[in-house]
Amino acid sequence: MSAGLRVSLSFNDAPGIHYKAAISEEYRAAIAQGLRDGLAIRFADSMDKASIWISEVNEDPVDSSQMAFYLVARCVIDQAHTLTHVKLNELRDSRQG
């Protein structure tokens, strides 16, 4: 399987999924569903405020699939969640110590 996305996640812009990059219709729904599912799990309280900008899409003519793009979209949200919590924990720890 092969799929790649570059996205920006913000809670300060217009909510929704926005496209700066061309995406094949074949994968658009899988990407959107993966992003929505990831937000529902990782950012449930802020899901309706999330602004996601897709700026790059890497497709392989042979190895890409809807499932690959769904999974990479979920991973993007998981990574954003992890990075957000690591930064918050570092900030909290620096103020305590």
C-alpha positions, 0 to 999 in steps of 0.5 A: 500500500502506498499513500501520502498526505501533507496537511495543516491542522488548525483550530483558528481557521474556517472549519472543514477540510480544504484542498490546496492539492489535487486529489483523485476522486477515487481517494477523496472520500476515503481521505475525508472519512479518515480525517473525520474518524481521526478527529472524532477519536482524538479531538472529539470536543473540538471536531466541529472547529477543526480546519484541515488544509491538504497541501500535498498528496502522494499517489502511486499508480500501482500501490495506492488504494482507498484503504491506504489513504484512509489509514494515512489520514487517520495517522495524520490526526493521530500524529497531530494529537501526539505532537499537541500533547507532547508540547502541552506536557513539556510546557506544563513540566517546564512551569513545574520545575 
